[in-house]
Amino acid sequence: MNTAKKYFEKQFSDKEFRKSYMEEKTKLDIEYQLEELKKDIQSSKPIRELIRRIDSIEEYVMSA
C-alpha cells in the first residue's frame, strides 16, 4: 500500500474528515450530473431522456 493511500485511510477514520469528504464528493457528483443535464438540454435530447436524467439526479439527492 502506498503512502498516500495509508494517509487517506488514516484521515478517513476521523469522523469530521469523513463527513467533510462525503459532503464535498456529493456536491461534486451533483455538479457533474447537472453539467451533463445542461449538455443534454443544449443538444435537444428527447424530453423523456431529460426527465429520466432529472429523476436520476433527484434520486441521488434524496439518497445522499
C-alpha positions in Angstrom: 0.0 0.0 0.0 1.4 3.4 -0.9 1.9 6.3 1.4 -0.9 8.4 0.0 -3.4 5.6 0.4 -2.3 4.9 4.0 -2.6 8.7 4.8 -6.1 8.8 3.3 -7.3 5.8 5.2 -5.9 7.3 8.4 -7.7 10.6 7.7 -10.9 8.8 6.7 -11.1 7.2 10.1 -11.7 10.7 11.6 -15.5 11.3 11.7 -15.2 15.0 10.9 -12.9 14.4 7.9 -15.1 11.6 6.6 -18.2 13.8 6.9 -16.5 16.8 5.1 -15.1 14.4 2.4 -18.5 12.9 1.7 -20.3 16.2 1.6 -17.7 17.5 -1.0 -17.9 14.3 -3.0 -21.7 14.6 -3.1 -21.5 18.2 -4.1 -19.1 17.4 -7.0 -21.2 14.5 -8.1 -24.3 16.6 -8.3 -22.5 19.4 -10.2 -21.2 16.8 -12.7 -24.7 15.4 -13.2 -26.2 18.9 -13.7 -23.5 19.8 -16.2 -24.4 16.6 -18.1 -28.1 17.6 -18.0 -27.2 21.0 -19.3 -25.4 19.5 -22.3 -28.3 17.2 -23.0 -30.7 20.2 -23.0 -28.4 22.2 -25.3 -28.2 19.3 -27.7 -32.0 19.0 -27.7 -32.3 15.5 -26.3 -35.8 13.9 -26.2 -37.9 15.1 -23.3 -38.2 11.6 -21.8 -34.5 11.3 -21.6 -34.2 14.7 -19.9 -36.9 13.7 -17.4 -35.1 10.4 -16.8 -31.9 12.3 -16.0 -33.7 14.7 -13.7 -35.3 11.8 -11.9 -31.8 10.2 -11.5 -30.4 13.4 -10.0 -33.4 13.6 -7.7 -32.9 10.0 -6.5 -29.2 10.8 -5.9 -30.0 13.9 -3.8 -32.6 12.0 -1.8 -30.2 9.2 -1.0 -27.3 11.5 0.0 
